[in-house]
Amino acid sequence: MIGEWNNGTGRRKSSVARVFLKKGSGKITVNGKDIQEYFGRETSIMIAKQPLVLTNNTGAFDIQINVHGGGESGQA
């Protein structure tokens, strides 16, 4: 990712996520899939989006996430 992308790494239990974000329309992609498709449960989607909701940036950024390890709740 080059240019206007910013990135960071997050860890929880045995899950590791690399997150890339840039200004955009609010599209969130996890391991090449839409967030709704990747996380089957609404609870996991809500947990993943909490920082955006808290800062009122739900539709402000396009986010690409590469995550591996752990289970669904740890990845969210």
Biopython code that builds the backbone (N, CA, C, O; Angstrom):
import numpy as np
from Bio.PDB.StructureBuilder import StructureBuilder

atoms = [
    (1, "MET", "N", (0.839, -1.171, 0.000)),
    (1, "MET", "CA", (0.000, 0.000, 0.000)),
    (1, "MET", "C", (0.890, 1.242, 0.000)),
    (1, "MET", "O", (1.668, 1.462, 0.928)),
    (2, "ILE", "N", (0.770, 2.016, -1.009)),
    (2, "ILE", "CA", (1.590, 3.220, -1.139)),
    (2, "ILE", "C", (0.657, 4.416, -1.276)),
    (2, "ILE", "O", (-0.475, 4.275, -1.738)),
    (3, "GLY", "N", (1.126, 5.574, -0.880)),
    (3, "GLY", "CA", (0.348, 6.788, -1.069)),
    (3, "GLY", "C", (-0.368, 7.208, 0.179)),
    (3, "GLY", "O", (0.238, 7.343, 1.242)),
    (4, "GLU", "N", (-1.663, 7.417, 0.055)),
    (4, "GLU", "CA", (-2.433, 7.987, 1.154)),
    (4, "GLU", "C", (-2.890, 6.971, 2.199)),
    (4, "GLU", "O", (-3.634, 7.333, 3.110)),
    (5, "TRP", "N", (-2.471, 5.725, 2.094)),
    (5, "TRP", "CA", (-2.852, 4.702, 3.070)),
    (5, "TRP", "C", (-2.047, 4.857, 4.352)),
    (5, "TRP", "O", (-0.839, 5.084, 4.304)),
    (6, "ASN", "N", (-2.709, 4.735, 5.498)),
    (6, "ASN", "CA", (-2.060, 4.671, 6.810)),
    (6, "ASN", "C", (-2.268, 3.255, 7.332)),
    (6, "ASN", "O", (-3.284, 2.624, 7.041)),
    (7, "ASN", "N", (-1.301, 2.755, 8.109)),
    (7, "ASN", "CA", (-1.457, 1.384, 8.577)),
    (7, "ASN", "C", (-1.100, 1.237, 10.046)),
    (7, "ASN", "O", (-0.462, 2.102, 10.647)),
    (8, "GLY", "N", (-1.532, 0.115, 10.602)),
    (8, "GLY", "CA", (-1.244, -0.217, 11.991)),
    (8, "GLY", "C", (-1.435, -1.704, 12.205)),
    (8, "GLY", "O", (-2.029, -2.396, 11.377)),
    (9, "THR", "N", (-0.929, -2.182, 13.316)),
    (9, "THR", "CA", (-1.043, -3.598, 13.656)),
    (9, "THR", "C", (-1.736, -3.731, 15.002)),
    (9, "THR", "O", (-1.441, -2.985, 15.935)),
    (10, "GLY", "N", (-2.654, -4.677, 15.099)),
    (10, "GLY", "CA", (-3.349, -4.932, 16.360)),
    (10, "GLY", "C", (-3.264, -6.401, 16.713)),
    (10, "GLY", "O", (-3.265, -7.263, 15.835)),
    (11, "ARG", "N", (-3.191, -6.683, 18.007)),
    (11, "ARG", "CA", (-3.115, -8.062, 18.470)),
    (11, "ARG", "C", (-4.111, -8.287, 19.602)),
    (11, "ARG", "O", (-4.315, -7.425, 20.457)),
    (12, "ARG", "N", (-4.727, -9.478, 19.584)),
    (12, "ARG", "CA", (-5.595, -9.891, 20.674)),
    (12, "ARG", "C", (-5.523, -11.395, 20.768)),
    (12, "ARG", "O", (-5.763, -12.100, 19.788)),
    (13, "LYS", "N", (-5.193, -11.888, 21.945)),
    (13, "LYS", "CA", (-4.980, -13.326, 22.150)),
    (13, "LYS", "C", (-3.984, -13.825, 21.108)),
    (13, "LYS", "O", (-2.846, -13.357, 21.084)),
    (14, "SER", "N", (-4.375, -14.749, 20.258)),
    (14, "SER", "CA", (-3.440, -15.240, 19.237)),
    (14, "SER", "C", (-3.759, -14.690, 17.849)),
    (14, "SER", "O", (-3.230, -15.187, 16.854)),
    (15, "SER", "N", (-4.618, -13.668, 17.767)),
    (15, "SER", "CA", (-4.964, -13.043, 16.492)),
    (15, "SER", "C", (-4.056, -11.854, 16.233)),
    (15, "SER", "O", (-3.694, -11.120, 17.153)),
    (16, "VAL", "N", (-3.694, -11.672, 14.971)),
    (16, "VAL", "CA", (-2.899, -10.520, 14.554)),
    (16, "VAL", "C", (-3.592, -9.900, 13.352)),
    (16, "VAL", "O", (-3.936, -10.596, 12.396)),
    (17, "ALA", "N", (-3.795, -8.584, 13.403)),
    (17, "ALA", "CA", (-4.454, -7.875, 12.307)),
    (17, "ALA", "C", (-3.578, -6.727, 11.829)),
    (17, "ALA", "O", (-3.063, -5.945, 12.629)),
    (18, "ARG", "N", (-3.417, -6.638, 10.513)),
    (18, "ARG", "CA", (-2.774, -5.486, 9.901)),
    (18, "ARG", "C", (-3.890, -4.676, 9.239)),
    (18, "ARG", "O", (-4.658, -5.201, 8.432)),
    (19, "VAL", "N", (-3.967, -3.399, 9.589)),
    (19, "VAL", "CA", (-5.073, -2.550, 9.158)),
    (19, "VAL", "C", (-4.529, -1.404, 8.317)),
    (19, "VAL", "O", (-3.582, -0.725, 8.715)),
    (20, "PHE", "N", (-5.133, -1.195, 7.154)),
    (20, "PHE", "CA", (-4.773, -0.101, 6.253)),
    (20, "PHE", "C", (-6.009, 0.760, 6.060)),
    (20, "PHE", "O", (-7.076, 0.239, 5.737)),
    (21, "LEU", "N", (-5.885, 2.086, 6.254)),
    (21, "LEU", "CA", (-7.040, 2.938, 6.055)),
    (21, "LEU", "C", (-6.675, 4.209, 5.312)),
    (21, "LEU", "O", (-5.550, 4.704, 5.394)),
    (22, "LYS", "N", (-7.665, 4.727, 4.579)),
    (22, "LYS", "CA", (-7.543, 5.990, 3.868)),
    (22, "LYS", "C", (-8.917, 6.637, 3.822)),
    (22, "LYS", "O", (-9.930, 5.970, 4.035)),
    (23, "LYS", "N", (-8.952, 7.920, 3.548)),
    (23, "LYS", "CA", (-10.235, 8.602, 3.429)),
    (23, "LYS", "C", (-11.027, 7.966, 2.302)),
    (23, "LYS", "O", (-10.484, 7.647, 1.244)),
    (24, "GLY", "N", (-12.316, 7.785, 2.542)),
    (24, "GLY", "CA", (-13.138, 7.130, 1.538)),
    (24, "GLY", "C", (-14.596, 7.135, 1.915)),
    (24, "GLY", "O", (-15.091, 8.070, 2.543)),
    (25, "SER", "N", (-15.286, 6.065, 1.518)),
    (25, "SER", "CA", (-16.742, 5.996, 1.639)),
    (25, "SER", "C", (-17.226, 5.090, 2.765)),
    (25, "SER", "O", (-18.433, 4.992, 2.984)),
    (26, "GLY", "N", (-16.328, 4.424, 3.484)),
    (26, "GLY", "CA", (-16.741, 3.560, 4.577)),
    (26, "GLY", "C", (-16.714, 2.088, 4.261)),
    (26, "GLY", "O", (-17.249, 1.291, 5.031)),
    (27, "LYS", "N", (-16.104, 1.689, 3.145)),
    (27, "LYS", "CA", (-16.024, 0.281, 2.767)),
    (27, "LYS", "C", (-14.977, -0.417, 3.639)),
    (27, "LYS", "O", (-13.851, 0.064, 3.766)),
    (28, "ILE", "N", (-15.350, -1.548, 4.238)),
    (28, "ILE", "CA", (-14.449, -2.316, 5.092)),
    (28, "ILE", "C", (-14.287, -3.703, 4.490)),
    (28, "ILE", "O", (-15.266, -4.418, 4.275)),
    (29, "THR", "N", (-13.027, -4.081, 4.217)),
    (29, "THR", "CA", (-12.697, -5.368, 3.628)),
    (29, "THR", "C", (-11.804, -6.148, 4.587)),
    (29, "THR", "O", (-10.804, -5.622, 5.075)),
    (30, "VAL", "N", (-12.162, -7.399, 4.857)),
    (30, "VAL", "CA", (-11.380, -8.265, 5.743)),
    (30, "VAL", "C", (-10.926, -9.475, 4.935)),
    (30, "VAL", "O", (-11.755, -10.229, 4.425)),
    (31, "ASN", "N", (-9.622, -9.663, 4.816)),
    (31, "ASN", "CA", (-9.039, -10.763, 4.041)),
    (31, "ASN", "C", (-9.668, -10.885, 2.655)),
    (31, "ASN", "O", (-9.967, -11.991, 2.203)),
    (32, "GLY", "N", (-9.868, -9.764, 1.986)),
    (32, "GLY", "CA", (-10.399, -9.745, 0.627)),
    (32, "GLY", "C", (-11.906, -9.874, 0.507)),
    (32, "GLY", "O", (-12.436, -9.860, -0.603)),
    (33, "LYS", "N", (-12.612, -10.001, 1.636)),
    (33, "LYS", "CA", (-14.074, -10.125, 1.616)),
    (33, "LYS", "C", (-14.692, -8.929, 2.330)),
    (33, "LYS", "O", (-14.055, -8.308, 3.182)),
    (34, "ASP", "N", (-15.923, -8.614, 1.983)),
    (34, "ASP", "CA", (-16.668, -7.578, 2.689)),
    (34, "ASP", "C", (-16.839, -8.000, 4.149)),
    (34, "ASP", "O", (-16.957, -9.191, 4.437)),
    (35, "ILE", "N", (-16.854, -7.041, 5.064)),
    (35, "ILE", "CA", (-16.942, -7.355, 6.500)),
    (35, "ILE", "C", (-18.197, -8.173, 6.822)),
    (35, "ILE", "O", (-18.152, -9.047, 7.688)),
    (36, "GLN", "N", (-19.306, -7.904, 6.144)),
    (36, "GLN", "CA", (-20.544, -8.655, 6.374)),
    (36, "GLN", "C", (-20.372, -10.118, 5.972)),
    (36, "GLN", "O", (-20.926, -11.017, 6.604)),
    (37, "GLU", "N", (-19.603, -10.339, 4.918)),
    (37, "GLU", "CA", (-19.379, -11.694, 4.416)),
    (37, "GLU", "C", (-18.361, -12.454, 5.283)),
    (37, "GLU", "O", (-18.508, -13.655, 5.508)),
    (38, "TYR", "N", (-17.335, -11.748, 5.766)),
    (38, "TYR", "CA", (-16.278, -12.404, 6.537)),
    (38, "TYR", "C", (-16.760, -12.797, 7.933)),
    (38, "TYR", "O", (-16.588, -13.941, 8.354)),
    (39, "PHE", "N", (-17.365, -11.842, 8.652)),
    (39, "PHE", "CA", (-17.886, -12.130, 9.991)),
    (39, "PHE", "C", (-19.359, -12.481, 9.858)),
    (39, "PHE", "O", (-20.153, -11.651, 9.416)),
    (40, "GLY", "N", (-19.732, -13.682, 10.226)),
    (40, "GLY", "CA", (-21.112, -14.130, 10.085)),
    (40, "GLY", "C", (-22.051, -13.521, 11.111)),
    (40, "GLY", "O", (-23.239, -13.348, 10.841)),
    (41, "ARG", "N", (-21.521, -13.189, 12.305)),
    (41, "ARG", "CA", (-22.390, -12.706, 13.381)),
    (41, "ARG", "C", (-22.395, -11.189, 13.451)),
    (41, "ARG", "O", (-21.356, -10.549, 13.285)),
    (42, "GLU", "N", (-23.556, -10.620, 13.695)),
    (42, "GLU", "CA", (-23.686, -9.166, 13.844)),
    (42, "GLU", "C", (-22.874, -8.647, 15.029)),
    (42, "GLU", "O", (-22.380, -7.520, 14.998)),
    (43, "THR", "N", (-22.736, -9.469, 16.073)),
    (43, "THR", "CA", (-21.962, -9.060, 17.244)),
    (43, "THR", "C", (-20.506, -8.796, 16.863)),
    (43, "THR", "O", (-19.925, -7.805, 17.305)),
    (44, "SER", "N", (-19.915, -9.662, 16.056)),
    (44, "SER", "CA", (-18.532, -9.482, 15.629)),
    (44, "SER", "C", (-18.377, -8.241, 14.749)),
    (44, "SER", "O", (-17.388, -7.517, 14.864)),
    (45, "ILE", "N", (-19.334, -8.000, 13.886)),
    (45, "ILE", "CA", (-19.301, -6.806, 13.027)),
    (45, "ILE", "C", (-19.395, -5.552, 13.883)),
    (45, "ILE", "O", (-18.675, -4.582, 13.644)),
    (46, "MET", "N", (-20.275, -5.564, 14.876)),
    (46, "MET", "CA", (-20.432, -4.421, 15.776)),
    (46, "MET", "C", (-19.140, -4.146, 16.544)),
    (46, "MET", "O", (-18.738, -2.991, 16.686)),
    (47, "ILE", "N", (-18.485, -5.203, 17.041)),
    (47, "ILE", "CA", (-17.235, -5.046, 17.786)),
    (47, "ILE", "C", (-16.152, -4.451, 16.887)),
    (47, "ILE", "O", (-15.405, -3.569, 17.311)),
    (48, "ALA", "N", (-16.069, -4.931, 15.653)),
    (48, "ALA", "CA", (-15.050, -4.442, 14.730)),
    (48, "ALA", "C", (-15.265, -2.973, 14.368)),
    (48, "ALA", "O", (-14.300, -2.245, 14.129)),
    (49, "LYS", "N", (-16.521, -2.535, 14.326)),
    (49, "LYS", "CA", (-16.829, -1.158, 13.939)),
    (49, "LYS", "C", (-16.892, -0.177, 15.116)),
    (49, "LYS", "O", (-17.028, 1.026, 14.893)),
    (50, "GLN", "N", (-16.796, -0.657, 16.356)),
    (50, "GLN", "CA", (-16.939, 0.207, 17.530)),
    (50, "GLN", "C", (-16.039, 1.442, 17.525)),
    (50, "GLN", "O", (-16.529, 2.529, 17.829)),
    (51, "PRO", "N", (-14.749, 1.333, 17.195)),
    (51, "PRO", "CA", (-13.917, 2.546, 17.197)),
    (51, "PRO", "C", (-14.400, 3.611, 16.205)),
    (51, "PRO", "O", (-14.293, 4.807, 16.474)),
    (52, "LEU", "N", (-14.928, 3.173, 15.067)),
    (52, "LEU", "CA", (-15.438, 4.123, 14.077)),
    (52, "LEU", "C", (-16.717, 4.798, 14.562)),
    (52, "LEU", "O", (-16.906, 6.000, 14.371)),
    (53, "VAL", "N", (-17.586, 4.021, 15.186)),
    (53, "VAL", "CA", (-18.840, 4.569, 15.711)),
    (53, "VAL", "C", (-18.548, 5.556, 16.844)),
    (53, "VAL", "O", (-19.152, 6.627, 16.909)),
    (54, "LEU", "N", (-17.633, 5.198, 17.725)),
    (54, "LEU", "CA", (-17.289, 6.042, 18.863)),
    (54, "LEU", "C", (-16.744, 7.398, 18.432)),
    (54, "LEU", "O", (-17.024, 8.410, 19.074)),
    (55, "THR", "N", (-15.966, 7.427, 17.343)),
    (55, "THR", "CA", (-15.356, 8.677, 16.879)),
    (55, "THR", "C", (-16.140, 9.347, 15.753)),
    (55, "THR", "O", (-15.659, 10.301, 15.143)),
    (56, "ASN", "N", (-17.352, 8.848, 15.476)),
    (56, "ASN", "CA", (-18.211, 9.398, 14.417)),
    (56, "ASN", "C", (-17.524, 9.402, 13.058)),
    (56, "ASN", "O", (-17.624, 10.378, 12.315)),
    (57, "ASN", "N", (-16.826, 8.316, 12.729)),
    (57, "ASN", "CA", (-16.134, 8.182, 11.447)),
    (57, "ASN", "C", (-16.605, 6.958, 10.667)),
    (57, "ASN", "O", (-15.830, 6.367, 9.915)),
    (58, "THR", "N", (-17.856, 6.578, 10.837)),
    (58, "THR", "CA", (-18.372, 5.351, 10.223)),
    (58, "THR", "C", (-18.225, 5.358, 8.707)),
    (58, "THR", "O", (-17.848, 4.337, 8.134)),
    (59, "GLY", "N", (-18.504, 6.452, 8.050)),
    (59, "GLY", "CA", (-18.420, 6.515, 6.591)),
    (59, "GLY", "C", (-17.259, 7.330, 6.083)),
    (59, "GLY", "O", (-17.246, 7.716, 4.915)),
    (60, "ALA", "N", (-16.287, 7.601, 6.920)),
    (60, "ALA", "CA", (-15.202, 8.499, 6.544)),
    (60, "ALA", "C", (-13.979, 7.797, 5.953)),
    (60, "ALA", "O", (-13.187, 8.436, 5.261)),
    (61, "PHE", "N", (-13.808, 6.499, 6.210)),
    (61, "PHE", "CA", (-12.594, 5.809, 5.795)),
    (61, "PHE", "C", (-12.900, 4.512, 5.069)),
    (61, "PHE", "O", (-13.873, 3.827, 5.382)),
    (62, "ASP", "N", (-12.053, 4.179, 4.090)),
    (62, "ASP", "CA", (-12.037, 2.845, 3.501)),
    (62, "ASP", "C", (-10.971, 2.071, 4.261)),
    (62, "ASP", "O", (-9.866, 2.573, 4.468)),
    (63, "ILE", "N", (-11.296, 0.853, 4.675)),
    (63, "ILE", "CA", (-10.404, 0.079, 5.523)),
    (63, "ILE", "C", (-10.185, -1.299, 4.914)),
    (63, "ILE", "O", (-11.135, -1.981, 4.531)),
    (64, "GLN", "N", (-8.915, -1.700, 4.829)),
    (64, "GLN", "CA", (-8.558, -3.055, 4.407)),
    (64, "GLN", "C", (-7.828, -3.715, 5.568)),
    (64, "GLN", "O", (-6.881, -3.154, 6.119)),
    (65, "ILE", "N", (-8.279, -4.910, 5.932)),
    (65, "ILE", "CA", (-7.729, -5.613, 7.087)),
    (65, "ILE", "C", (-7.261, -6.994, 6.656)),
    (65, "ILE", "O", (-7.985, -7.727, 5.981)),
    (66, "ASN", "N", (-6.035, -7.342, 7.057)),
    (66, "ASN", "CA", (-5.514, -8.700, 6.889)),
    (66, "ASN", "C", (-5.373, -9.272, 8.295)),
    (66, "ASN", "O", (-4.624, -8.745, 9.117)),
    (67, "VAL", "N", (-6.097, -10.349, 8.561)),
    (67, "VAL", "CA", (-6.104, -10.917, 9.901)),
    (67, "VAL", "C", (-5.886, -12.419, 9.835)),
    (67, "VAL", "O", (-6.353, -13.087, 8.913)),
    (68, "HIS", "N", (-5.163, -12.948, 10.838)),
    (68, "HIS", "CA", (-4.984, -14.405, 10.910)),
    (68, "HIS", "C", (-4.810, -14.813, 12.361)),
    (68, "HIS", "O", (-4.450, -14.004, 13.216)),
    (69, "GLY", "N", (-5.073, -16.089, 12.618)),
    (69, "GLY", "CA", (-4.937, -16.632, 13.957)),
    (69, "GLY", "C", (-6.172, -16.432, 14.798)),
    (69, "GLY", "O", (-6.986, -15.549, 14.529)),
    (70, "GLY", "N", (-6.308, -17.253, 15.813)),
    (70, "GLY", "CA", (-7.424, -17.115, 16.752)),
    (70, "GLY", "C", (-8.762, -17.457, 16.135)),
    (70, "GLY", "O", (-8.844, -17.992, 15.029)),
    (71, "GLY", "N", (-9.804, -17.139, 16.871)),
    (71, "GLY", "CA", (-11.161, -17.373, 16.408)),
    (71, "GLY", "C", (-11.829, -16.085, 15.982)),
    (71, "GLY", "O", (-11.204, -15.024, 15.946)),
    (72, "GLU", "N", (-13.100, -16.190, 15.663)),
    (72, "GLU", "CA", (-13.840, -15.035, 15.150)),
    (72, "GLU", "C", (-13.895, -13.891, 16.149)),
    (72, "GLU", "O", (-13.723, -12.736, 15.761)),
    (73, "SER", "N", (-14.132, -14.179, 17.431)),
    (73, "SER", "CA", (-14.247, -13.098, 18.411)),
    (73, "SER", "C", (-12.900, -12.410, 18.640)),
    (73, "SER", "O", (-12.861, -11.193, 18.824)),
    (74, "GLY", "N", (-11.811, -13.154, 18.632)),
    (74, "GLY", "CA", (-10.494, -12.555, 18.772)),
    (74, "GLY", "C", (-10.110, -11.717, 17.573)),
    (74, "GLY", "O", (-9.442, -10.693, 17.720)),
    (75, "GLN", "N", (-10.520, -12.134, 16.392)),
    (75, "GLN", "CA", (-10.228, -11.383, 15.182)),
    (75, "GLN", "C", (-11.040, -10.102, 15.120)),
    (75, "GLN", "O", (-10.550, -9.074, 14.652)),
    (76, "ALA", "N", (-12.278, -10.159, 15.589)),
    (76, "ALA", "CA", (-13.116, -8.951, 15.580)),
    (76, "ALA", "C", (-12.538, -7.909, 16.516)),
    (76, "ALA", "O", (-13.098, -6.821, 16.650)),
]
sb = StructureBuilder()
sb.init_structure("model")
sb.init_model(0)
sb.init_chain("A")
sb.init_seg("    ")
for serial, (resi, resn, name, xyz) in enumerate(atoms, 1):
    if name == "N":
        sb.init_residue(resn, " ", resi, " ")
    sb.init_atom(name, np.array(xyz, "f"), 0.0, 1.0, " ", f" {name:<3s}", serial, name[0])
structure = sb.get_structure()
